[in-house]
Amino acid sequence: MEDKQELAKKIKEEEEEEQRCPNVPSEPTRNGAVKRTRRKTVFEKAMTKKRLEQQRAKTRVNIGAAFPRWRQLRESKCLKTDAMVALFLLD
């Protein structure tokens, strides 16, 4: 279990490094060719997907039974997106 946590921490650090320096090219080899970056493992992909889904879930709002009324308001005011409905209600 600790190995997975350590790997997840290492992956997160690597992703943060990539975000800080996105335009840094790969290191060239002796003959001038560029080394390919390694592919992400299935575990790394799953961890990235899980992290992104958790970030996305933080912005969700559950309106439950009011959902049909929400859609009705959206259609009646000719608003294209749910974000526009939210802004309309806040203003």
GUDO-326793 format. One record per atom (N, C-alpha, C): y, z, x; atom name. Coordinates in nm, 3 decimals. Example, Ala and Ser with C-alpha at 12.3 -4.5 7.8 and 13.67 -1.06 7.14 Angstrom:
BEGIN
<r><py>-0.569</py><pz>0.780</pz><px>1.319</px><atome>N</atome></r>
<r><py>-0.450</py><pz>0.780</pz><px>1.230</px><atome>CA</atome></r>
<r><py>-0.330</py><pz>0.780</pz><px>1.320</px><atome>C</atome></r>
<r><py>-0.225</py><pz>0.708</pz><px>1.285</px><atome>N</atome></r>
<r><py>-0.106</py><pz>0.714</pz><px>1.367</px><atome>CA</atome></r>
<r><py>0.003</py><pz>0.787</pz><px>1.290</px><atome>C</atome></r>
This chain:
BEGIN
<r><py>-0.119</py><pz>0.000</pz><px>0.082</px><atome>N</atome></r>
<r><py>0.000</py><pz>0.000</pz><px>0.000</px><atome>CA</atome></r>
<r><py>0.126</py><pz>0.000</pz><px>0.087</px><atome>C</atome></r>
<r><py>0.123</py><pz>0.077</pz><px>0.195</px><atome>N</atome></r>
<r><py>0.238</py><pz>0.083</pz><px>0.283</px><atome>CA</atome></r>
<r><py>0.263</py><pz>-0.052</pz><px>0.350</px><atome>C</atome></r>
<r><py>0.153</py><pz>-0.123</pz><px>0.381</px><atome>N</atome></r>
<r><py>0.168</py><pz>-0.255</pz><px>0.443</px><atome>CA</atome></r>
<r><py>0.244</py><pz>-0.350</pz><px>0.351</px><atome>C</atome></r>
<r><py>0.213</py><pz>-0.345</pz><px>0.221</px><atome>N</atome></r>
<r><py>0.281</py><pz>-0.431</pz><px>0.125</px><atome>CA</atome></r>
<r><py>0.429</py><pz>-0.394</pz><px>0.116</px><atome>C</atome></r>
<r><py>0.457</py><pz>-0.265</pz><px>0.119</px><atome>N</atome></r>
<r><py>0.597</py><pz>-0.221</pz><px>0.112</px><atome>CA</atome></r>
<r><py>0.672</py><pz>-0.264</pz><px>0.237</px><atome>C</atome></r>
<r><py>0.608</py><pz>-0.251</pz><px>0.353</px><atome>N</atome></r>
<r><py>0.671</py><pz>-0.293</pz><px>0.478</px><atome>CA</atome></r>
<r><py>0.696</py><pz>-0.444</pz><px>0.477</px><atome>C</atome></r>
<r><py>0.596</py><pz>-0.519</pz><px>0.428</px><atome>N</atome></r>
<r><py>0.610</py><pz>-0.664</pz><px>0.421</px><atome>CA</atome></r>
<r><py>0.722</py><pz>-0.702</pz><px>0.324</px><atome>C</atome></r>
<r><py>0.728</py><pz>-0.633</pz><px>0.210</px><atome>N</atome></r>
<r><py>0.834</py><pz>-0.661</pz><px>0.113</px><atome>CA</atome></r>
<r><py>0.971</py><pz>-0.631</pz><px>0.173</px><atome>C</atome></r>
<r><py>0.981</py><pz>-0.523</pz><px>0.249</px><atome>N</atome></r>
<r><py>1.107</py><pz>-0.487</pz><px>0.314</px><atome>CA</atome></r>
<r><py>1.146</py><pz>-0.593</pz><px>0.417</px><atome>C</atome></r>
<r><py>1.047</py><pz>-0.639</pz><px>0.494</px><atome>N</atome></r>
<r><py>1.072</py><pz>-0.742</pz><px>0.595</px><atome>CA</atome></r>
<r><py>1.118</py><pz>-0.872</pz><px>0.530</px><atome>C</atome></r>
<r><py>1.054</py><pz>-0.908</pz><px>0.420</px><atome>N</atome></r>
<r><py>1.090</py><pz>-1.030</pz><px>0.347</px><atome>CA</atome></r>
<r><py>1.233</py><pz>-1.020</pz><px>0.296</px><atome>C</atome></r>
<r><py>1.266</py><pz>-0.905</pz><px>0.240</px><atome>N</atome></r>
<r><py>1.401</py><pz>-0.885</pz><px>0.188</px><atome>CA</atome></r>
<r><py>1.505</py><pz>-0.897</pz><px>0.299</px><atome>C</atome></r>
<r><py>1.476</py><pz>-0.839</pz><px>0.415</px><atome>N</atome></r>
<r><py>1.568</py><pz>-0.848</pz><px>0.528</px><atome>CA</atome></r>
<r><py>1.585</py><pz>-0.993</pz><px>0.573</px><atome>C</atome></r>
<r><py>1.474</py><pz>-1.069</pz><px>0.577</px><atome>N</atome></r>
<r><py>1.482</py><pz>-1.209</pz><px>0.617</px><atome>CA</atome></r>
<r><py>1.565</py><pz>-1.290</pz><px>0.517</px><atome>C</atome></r>
<r><py>1.548</py><pz>-1.262</pz><px>0.388</px><atome>N</atome></r>
<r><py>1.624</py><pz>-1.334</pz><px>0.286</px><atome>CA</atome></r>
<r><py>1.773</py><pz>-1.302</pz><px>0.297</px><atome>C</atome></r>
<r><py>1.803</py><pz>-1.175</pz><px>0.325</px><atome>N</atome></r>
<r><py>1.943</py><pz>-1.137</pz><px>0.341</px><atome>CA</atome></r>
<r><py>2.003</py><pz>-1.207</pz><px>0.463</px><atome>C</atome></r>
<r><py>1.926</py><pz>-1.219</pz><px>0.569</px><atome>N</atome></r>
<r><py>1.972</py><pz>-1.288</pz><px>0.690</px><atome>CA</atome></r>
<r><py>1.998</py><pz>-1.436</pz><px>0.659</px><atome>C</atome></r>
<r><py>1.908</py><pz>-1.497</pz><px>0.581</px><atome>N</atome></r>
<r><py>1.926</py><pz>-1.637</pz><px>0.543</px><atome>CA</atome></r>
<r><py>2.051</py><pz>-1.655</pz><px>0.459</px><atome>C</atome></r>
<r><py>2.080</py><pz>-1.559</pz><px>0.372</px><atome>N</atome></r>
<r><py>2.199</py><pz>-1.568</pz><px>0.288</px><atome>CA</atome></r>
<r><py>2.326</py><pz>-1.554</pz><px>0.371</px><atome>C</atome></r>
<r><py>2.323</py><pz>-1.471</pz><px>0.475</px><atome>N</atome></r>
<r><py>2.441</py><pz>-1.452</pz><px>0.559</px><atome>CA</atome></r>
<r><py>2.468</py><pz>-1.574</pz><px>0.645</px><atome>C</atome></r>
<r><py>2.363</py><pz>-1.640</pz><px>0.692</px><atome>N</atome></r>
<r><py>2.377</py><pz>-1.755</pz><px>0.782</px><atome>CA</atome></r>
<r><py>2.298</py><pz>-1.874</pz><px>0.728</px><atome>C</atome></r>
<r><py>2.339</py><pz>-1.932</pz><px>0.613</px><atome>N</atome></r>
<r><py>2.259</py><pz>-2.038</pz><px>0.554</px><atome>CA</atome></r>
<r><py>2.263</py><pz>-2.171</pz><px>0.628</px><atome>C</atome></r>
<r><py>2.366</py><pz>-2.197</pz><px>0.707</px><atome>N</atome></r>
<r><py>2.380</py><pz>-2.327</pz><px>0.772</px><atome>CA</atome></r>
<r><py>2.336</py><pz>-2.327</pz><px>0.917</px><atome>C</atome></r>
<r><py>2.269</py><pz>-2.222</pz><px>0.961</px><atome>N</atome></r>
<r><py>2.223</py><pz>-2.216</pz><px>1.099</px><atome>CA</atome></r>
<r><py>2.098</py><pz>-2.303</pz><px>1.110</px><atome>C</atome></r>
<r><py>2.100</py><pz>-2.406</pz><px>1.194</px><atome>N</atome></r>
<r><py>1.983</py><pz>-2.494</pz><px>1.205</px><atome>CA</atome></r>
<r><py>1.867</py><pz>-2.426</pz><px>1.276</px><atome>C</atome></r>
<r><py>1.747</py><pz>-2.480</pz><px>1.257</px><atome>N</atome></r>
<r><py>1.630</py><pz>-2.428</pz><px>1.327</px><atome>CA</atome></r>
<r><py>1.644</py><pz>-2.455</pz><px>1.476</px><atome>C</atome></r>
<r><py>1.572</py><pz>-2.377</pz><px>1.554</px><atome>N</atome></r>
<r><py>1.579</py><pz>-2.394</pz><px>1.700</px><atome>CA</atome></r>
<r><py>1.511</py><pz>-2.523</pz><px>1.742</px><atome>C</atome></r>
<r><py>1.574</py><pz>-2.601</pz><px>1.829</px><atome>N</atome></r>
<r><py>1.509</py><pz>-2.723</pz><px>1.877</px><atome>CA</atome></r>
<r><py>1.402</py><pz>-2.689</pz><px>1.980</px><atome>C</atome></r>
<r><py>1.301</py><pz>-2.774</pz><px>1.988</px><atome>N</atome></r>
<r><py>1.196</py><pz>-2.756</pz><px>2.088</px><atome>CA</atome></r>
<r><py>1.235</py><pz>-2.828</pz><px>2.216</px><atome>C</atome></r>
<r><py>1.148</py><pz>-2.827</pz><px>2.315</px><atome>N</atome></r>
<r><py>1.180</py><pz>-2.890</pz><px>2.445</px><atome>CA</atome></r>
<r><py>1.209</py><pz>-3.039</pz><px>2.433</px><atome>C</atome></r>
<r><py>1.133</py><pz>-3.106</pz><px>2.346</px><atome>N</atome></r>
<r><py>1.151</py><pz>-3.250</pz><px>2.335</px><atome>CA</atome></r>
<r><py>1.264</py><pz>-3.288</pz><px>2.238</px><atome>C</atome></r>
<r><py>1.337</py><pz>-3.188</pz><px>2.188</px><atome>N</atome></r>
<r><py>1.450</py><pz>-3.216</pz><px>2.101</px><atome>CA</atome></r>
<r><py>1.418</py><pz>-3.213</pz><px>1.953</px><atome>C</atome></r>
<r><py>1.289</py><pz>-3.208</pz><px>1.919</px><atome>N</atome></r>
<r><py>1.252</py><pz>-3.202</pz><px>1.778</px><atome>CA</atome></r>
<r><py>1.285</py><pz>-3.063</pz><px>1.722</px><atome>C</atome></r>
<r><py>1.305</py><pz>-3.057</pz><px>1.594</px><atome>N</atome></r>
<r><py>1.338</py><pz>-2.930</pz><px>1.530</px><atome>CA</atome></r>
<r><py>1.210</py><pz>-2.867</pz><px>1.477</px><atome>C</atome></r>
<r><py>1.192</py><pz>-2.738</pz><px>1.506</px><atome>N</atome></r>
<r><py>1.075</py><pz>-2.667</pz><px>1.456</px><atome>CA</atome></r>
<r><py>1.088</py><pz>-2.649</pz><px>1.306</px><atome>C</atome></r>
<r><py>0.978</py><pz>-2.665</pz><px>1.238</px><atome>N</atome></r>
<r><py>0.976</py><pz>-2.642</pz><px>1.094</px><atome>CA</atome></r>
<r><py>0.971</py><pz>-2.492</pz><px>1.067</px><atome>C</atome></r>
<r><py>1.036</py><pz>-2.453</pz><px>0.960</px><atome>N</atome></r>
<r><py>1.026</py><pz>-2.313</pz><px>0.921</px><atome>CA</atome></r>
<r><py>0.892</py><pz>-2.291</pz><px>0.854</px><atome>C</atome></r>
<r><py>0.841</py><pz>-2.172</pz><px>0.866</px><atome>N</atome></r>
<r><py>0.709</py><pz>-2.147</pz><px>0.809</px><atome>CA</atome></r>
<r><py>0.718</py><pz>-2.138</pz><px>0.657</px><atome>C</atome></r>
<r><py>0.610</py><pz>-2.171</pz><px>0.591</px><atome>N</atome></r>
<r><py>0.606</py><pz>-2.164</pz><px>0.446</px><atome>CA</atome></r>
<r><py>0.591</py><pz>-2.019</pz><px>0.403</px><atome>C</atome></r>
<r><py>0.643</py><pz>-1.989</pz><px>0.286</px><atome>N</atome></r>
<r><py>0.628</py><pz>-1.854</pz><px>0.233</px><atome>CA</atome></r>
<r><py>0.487</py><pz>-1.838</pz><px>0.179</px><atome>C</atome></r>
<r><py>0.434</py><pz>-1.718</pz><px>0.197</px><atome>N</atome></r>
<r><py>0.302</py><pz>-1.689</pz><px>0.144</px><atome>CA</atome></r>
<r><py>0.313</py><pz>-1.668</pz><px>-0.007</px><atome>C</atome></r>
<r><py>0.198</py><pz>-1.665</pz><px>-0.072</px><atome>N</atome></r>
<r><py>0.196</py><pz>-1.642</pz><px>-0.216</px><atome>CA</atome></r>
<r><py>0.258</py><pz>-1.506</pz><px>-0.247</px><atome>C</atome></r>
<r><py>0.228</py><pz>-1.408</pz><px>-0.164</px><atome>N</atome></r>
<r><py>0.284</py><pz>-1.274</pz><px>-0.185</px><atome>CA</atome></r>
<r><py>0.436</py><pz>-1.275</pz><px>-0.170</px><atome>C</atome></r>
<r><py>0.486</py><pz>-1.346</pz><px>-0.070</px><atome>N</atome></r>
<r><py>0.630</py><pz>-1.354</pz><px>-0.049</px><atome>CA</atome></r>
<r><py>0.699</py><pz>-1.422</pz><px>-0.167</px><atome>C</atome></r>
<r><py>0.637</py><pz>-1.529</pz><px>-0.217</px><atome>N</atome></r>
<r><py>0.693</py><pz>-1.598</pz><px>-0.333</px><atome>CA</atome></r>
<r><py>0.695</py><pz>-1.507</pz><px>-0.455</px><atome>C</atome></r>
<r><py>0.586</py><pz>-1.432</pz><px>-0.474</px><atome>N</atome></r>
<r><py>0.578</py><pz>-1.341</pz><px>-0.588</px><atome>CA</atome></r>
<r><py>0.684</py><pz>-1.231</pz><px>-0.578</px><atome>C</atome></r>
<r><py>0.704</py><pz>-1.179</pz><px>-0.458</px><atome>N</atome></r>
<r><py>0.804</py><pz>-1.074</pz><px>-0.439</px><atome>CA</atome></r>
<r><py>0.944</py><pz>-1.128</pz><px>-0.466</px><atome>C</atome></r>
<r><py>0.972</py><pz>-1.249</pz><px>-0.420</px><atome>N</atome></r>
<r><py>1.102</py><pz>-1.310</pz><px>-0.443</px><atome>CA</atome></r>
<r><py>1.124</py><pz>-1.332</pz><px>-0.592</px><atome>C</atome></r>
<r><py>1.021</py><pz>-1.384</pz><px>-0.659</px><atome>N</atome></r>
<r><py>1.031</py><pz>-1.409</pz><px>-0.803</px><atome>CA</atome></r>
<r><py>1.054</py><pz>-1.279</pz><px>-0.879</px><atome>C</atome></r>
<r><py>0.983</py><pz>-1.175</pz><px>-0.841</px><atome>N</atome></r>
<r><py>0.997</py><pz>-1.045</pz><px>-0.906</px><atome>CA</atome></r>
<r><py>1.138</py><pz>-0.990</pz><px>-0.887</px><atome>C</atome></r>
<r><py>1.190</py><pz>-1.000</pz><px>-0.766</px><atome>N</atome></r>
<r><py>1.324</py><pz>-0.949</pz><px>-0.736</px><atome>CA</atome></r>
<r><py>1.430</py><pz>-1.024</pz><px>-0.816</px><atome>C</atome></r>
<r><py>1.418</py><pz>-1.157</pz><px>-0.822</px><atome>N</atome></r>
<r><py>1.514</py><pz>-1.237</pz><px>-0.897</px><atome>CA</atome></r>
<r><py>1.507</py><pz>-1.208</pz><px>-1.047</px><atome>C</atome></r>
<r><py>1.387</py><pz>-1.187</pz><px>-1.098</px><atome>N</atome></r>
<r><py>1.370</py><pz>-1.155</pz><px>-1.240</px><atome>CA</atome></r>
<r><py>1.431</py><pz>-1.018</pz><px>-1.272</px><atome>C</atome></r>
<r><py>1.418</py><pz>-0.923</pz><px>-1.181</px><atome>N</atome></r>
<r><py>1.478</py><pz>-0.791</pz><px>-1.201</px><atome>CA</atome></r>
<r><py>1.630</py><pz>-0.802</pz><px>-1.204</px><atome>C</atome></r>
<r><py>1.687</py><pz>-0.884</pz><px>-1.116</px><atome>N</atome></r>
<r><py>1.832</py><pz>-0.905</pz><px>-1.117</px><atome>CA</atome></r>
<r><py>1.877</py><pz>-0.968</pz><px>-1.248</px><atome>C</atome></r>
<r><py>1.800</py><pz>-1.064</pz><px>-1.296</px><atome>N</atome></r>
<r><py>1.834</py><pz>-1.133</pz><px>-1.420</px><atome>CA</atome></r>
<r><py>1.824</py><pz>-1.039</pz><px>-1.539</px><atome>C</atome></r>
<r><py>1.724</py><pz>-0.950</pz><px>-1.538</px><atome>N</atome></r>
<r><py>1.703</py><pz>-0.857</pz><px>-1.648</px><atome>CA</atome></r>
<r><py>1.820</py><pz>-0.759</pz><px>-1.664</px><atome>C</atome></r>
<r><py>1.892</py><pz>-0.735</pz><px>-1.557</px><atome>N</atome></r>
<r><py>2.005</py><pz>-0.641</pz><px>-1.563</px><atome>CA</atome></r>
<r><py>2.118</py><pz>-0.694</pz><px>-1.650</px><atome>C</atome></r>
<r><py>2.124</py><pz>-0.824</pz><px>-1.672</px><atome>N</atome></r>
<r><py>2.233</py><pz>-0.883</pz><px>-1.751</px><atome>CA</atome></r>
<r><py>2.193</py><pz>-0.910</pz><px>-1.895</px><atome>C</atome></r>
<r><py>2.071</py><pz>-0.879</pz><px>-1.932</px><atome>N</atome></r>
<r><py>2.024</py><pz>-0.906</pz><px>-2.068</px><atome>CA</atome></r>
<r><py>2.071</py><pz>-0.798</pz><px>-2.165</px><atome>C</atome></r>
<r><py>2.094</py><pz>-0.841</pz><px>-2.288</px><atome>N</atome></r>
<r><py>2.131</py><pz>-0.749</pz><px>-2.394</px><atome>CA</atome></r>
<r><py>2.036</py><pz>-0.775</pz><px>-2.511</px><atome>C</atome></r>
<r><py>1.973</py><pz>-0.670</pz><px>-2.563</px><atome>N</atome></r>
<r><py>1.882</py><pz>-0.683</pz><px>-2.675</px><atome>CA</atome></r>
<r><py>1.959</py><pz>-0.653</pz><px>-2.804</px><atome>C</atome></r>
<r><py>1.977</py><pz>-0.755</pz><px>-2.888</px><atome>N</atome></r>
<r><py>2.051</py><pz>-0.734</pz><px>-3.012</px><atome>CA</atome></r>
<r><py>1.957</py><pz>-0.718</pz><px>-3.131</px><atome>C</atome></r>
<r><py>1.828</py><pz>-0.729</pz><px>-3.107</px><atome>N</atome></r>
<r><py>1.725</py><pz>-0.698</pz><px>-3.206</px><atome>CA</atome></r>
<r><py>1.743</py><pz>-0.769</pz><px>-3.339</px><atome>C</atome></r>
<r><py>1.756</py><pz>-0.689</pz><px>-3.446</px><atome>N</atome></r>
<r><py>1.761</py><pz>-0.742</pz><px>-3.582</px><atome>CA</atome></r>
<r><py>1.889</py><pz>-0.821</pz><px>-3.609</px><atome>C</atome></r>
<r><py>1.990</py><pz>-0.806</pz><px>-3.525</px><atome>N</atome></r>
<r><py>2.117</py><pz>-0.877</pz><px>-3.545</px><atome>CA</atome></r>
<r><py>2.112</py><pz>-1.021</pz><px>-3.493</px><atome>C</atome></r>
<r><py>2.000</py><pz>-1.062</pz><px>-3.437</px><atome>N</atome></r>
<r><py>1.991</py><pz>-1.196</pz><px>-3.378</px><atome>CA</atome></r>
<r><py>2.021</py><pz>-1.308</pz><px>-3.477</px><atome>C</atome></r>
<r><py>1.967</py><pz>-1.306</pz><px>-3.600</px><atome>N</atome></r>
<r><py>2.001</py><pz>-1.415</pz><px>-3.695</px><atome>CA</atome></r>
<r><py>2.151</py><pz>-1.420</pz><px>-3.727</px><atome>C</atome></r>
<r><py>2.214</py><pz>-1.303</pz><px>-3.737</px><atome>N</atome></r>
<r><py>2.359</py><pz>-1.299</pz><px>-3.762</px><atome>CA</atome></r>
<r><py>2.435</py><pz>-1.356</pz><px>-3.643</px><atome>C</atome></r>
<r><py>2.386</py><pz>-1.328</pz><px>-3.523</px><atome>N</atome></r>
<r><py>2.447</py><pz>-1.380</pz><px>-3.400</px><atome>CA</atome></r>
<r><py>2.446</py><pz>-1.533</pz><px>-3.403</px><atome>C</atome></r>
<r><py>2.328</py><pz>-1.590</pz><px>-3.435</px><atome>N</atome></r>
<r><py>2.315</py><pz>-1.736</pz><px>-3.440</px><atome>CA</atome></r>
<r><py>2.403</py><pz>-1.796</pz><px>-3.550</px><atome>C</atome></r>
<r><py>2.411</py><pz>-1.727</pz><px>-3.663</px><atome>N</atome></r>
<r><py>2.493</py><pz>-1.775</pz><px>-3.773</px><atome>CA</atome></r>
<r><py>2.640</py><pz>-1.777</pz><px>-3.732</px><atome>C</atome></r>
<r><py>2.687</py><pz>-1.673</pz><px>-3.664</px><atome>N</atome></r>
<r><py>2.824</py><pz>-1.669</pz><px>-3.615</px><atome>CA</atome></r>
<r><py>2.848</py><pz>-1.781</pz><px>-3.515</px><atome>C</atome></r>
<r><py>2.752</py><pz>-1.802</pz><px>-3.427</px><atome>N</atome></r>
<r><py>2.763</py><pz>-1.908</pz><px>-3.326</px><atome>CA</atome></r>
<r><py>2.780</py><pz>-2.045</pz><px>-3.391</px><atome>C</atome></r>
<r><py>2.700</py><pz>-2.071</pz><px>-3.494</px><atome>N</atome></r>
<r><py>2.709</py><pz>-2.200</pz><px>-3.563</px><atome>CA</atome></r>
<r><py>2.838</py><pz>-2.212</pz><px>-3.644</px><atome>C</atome></r>
<r><py>2.877</py><pz>-2.104</pz><px>-3.712</px><atome>N</atome></r>
<r><py>2.996</py><pz>-2.112</pz><px>-3.798</px><atome>CA</atome></r>
<r><py>3.125</py><pz>-2.131</pz><px>-3.717</px><atome>C</atome></r>
<r><py>3.131</py><pz>-2.078</pz><px>-3.597</px><atome>N</atome></r>
<r><py>3.250</py><pz>-2.092</pz><px>-3.512</px><atome>CA</atome></r>
<r><py>3.238</py><pz>-2.210</pz><px>-3.415</px><atome>C</atome></r>
<r><py>3.128</py><pz>-2.286</pz><px>-3.425</px><atome>N</atome></r>
<r><py>3.103</py><pz>-2.403</pz><px>-3.341</px><atome>CA</atome></r>
<r><py>3.110</py><pz>-2.369</pz><px>-3.192</px><atome>C</atome></r>
<r><py>3.051</py><pz>-2.256</pz><px>-3.155</px><atome>N</atome></r>
<r><py>3.046</py><pz>-2.215</pz><px>-3.015</px><atome>CA</atome></r>
<r><py>2.918</py><pz>-2.270</pz><px>-2.954</px><atome>C</atome></r>
<r><py>2.927</py><pz>-2.320</pz><px>-2.832</px><atome>N</atome></r>
<r><py>2.813</py><pz>-2.388</pz><px>-2.771</px><atome>CA</atome></r>
<r><py>2.713</py><pz>-2.294</pz><px>-2.705</px><atome>C</atome></r>
<r><py>2.759</py><pz>-2.184</pz><px>-2.650</px><atome>N</atome></r>
<r><py>2.669</py><pz>-2.095</pz><px>-2.577</px><atome>CA</atome></r>
<r><py>2.681</py><pz>-1.952</pz><px>-2.628</px><atome>C</atome></r>
<r><py>2.579</py><pz>-1.872</pz><px>-2.597</px><atome>N</atome></r>
<r><py>2.582</py><pz>-1.730</pz><px>-2.632</px><atome>CA</atome></r>
<r><py>2.693</py><pz>-1.658</pz><px>-2.556</px><atome>C</atome></r>
<r><py>2.721</py><pz>-1.703</pz><px>-2.435</px><atome>N</atome></r>
<r><py>2.829</py><pz>-1.643</pz><px>-2.358</px><atome>CA</atome></r>
<r><py>2.963</py><pz>-1.663</pz><px>-2.428</px><atome>C</atome></r>
<r><py>2.981</py><pz>-1.779</pz><px>-2.490</px><atome>N</atome></r>
<r><py>3.105</py><pz>-1.805</pz><px>-2.564</px><atome>CA</atome></r>
<r><py>3.116</py><pz>-1.714</pz><px>-2.686</px><atome>C</atome></r>
<r><py>3.003</py><pz>-1.686</pz><px>-2.751</px><atome>N</atome></r>
<r><py>3.002</py><pz>-1.594</pz><px>-2.866</px><atome>CA</atome></r>
<r><py>3.042</py><pz>-1.455</pz><px>-2.819</px><atome>C</atome></r>
<r><py>2.987</py><pz>-1.411</pz><px>-2.708</px><atome>N</atome></r>
<r><py>3.019</py><pz>-1.279</pz><px>-2.655</px><atome>CA</atome></r>
<r><py>3.168</py><pz>-1.268</pz><px>-2.623</px><atome>C</atome></r>
<r><py>3.223</py><pz>-1.370</pz><px>-2.560</px><atome>N</atome></r>
<r><py>3.367</py><pz>-1.369</pz><px>-2.529</px><atome>CA</atome></r>
<r><py>3.451</py><pz>-1.369</pz><px>-2.656</px><atome>C</atome></r>
<r><py>3.407</py><pz>-1.445</pz><px>-2.755</px><atome>N</atome></r>
<r><py>3.478</py><pz>-1.448</pz><px>-2.884</px><atome>CA</atome></r>
<r><py>3.482</py><pz>-1.309</pz><px>-2.946</px><atome>C</atome></r>
<r><py>3.370</py><pz>-1.239</pz><px>-2.944</px><atome>N</atome></r>
<r><py>3.363</py><pz>-1.106</pz><px>-3.003</px><atome>CA</atome></r>
<r><py>3.444</py><pz>-1.004</pz><px>-2.923</px><atome>C</atome></r>
<r><py>3.448</py><pz>-1.020</pz><px>-2.792</px><atome>N</atome></r>
<r><py>3.525</py><pz>-0.926</pz><px>-2.710</px><atome>CA</atome></r>
<r><py>3.675</py><pz>-0.947</pz><px>-2.725</px><atome>C</atome></r>
<r><py>3.716</py><pz>-1.071</pz><px>-2.747</px><atome>N</atome></r>
<r><py>3.859</py><pz>-1.100</pz><px>-2.762</px><atome>CA</atome></r>
<r><py>3.898</py><pz>-1.071</pz><px>-2.904</px><atome>C</atome></r>
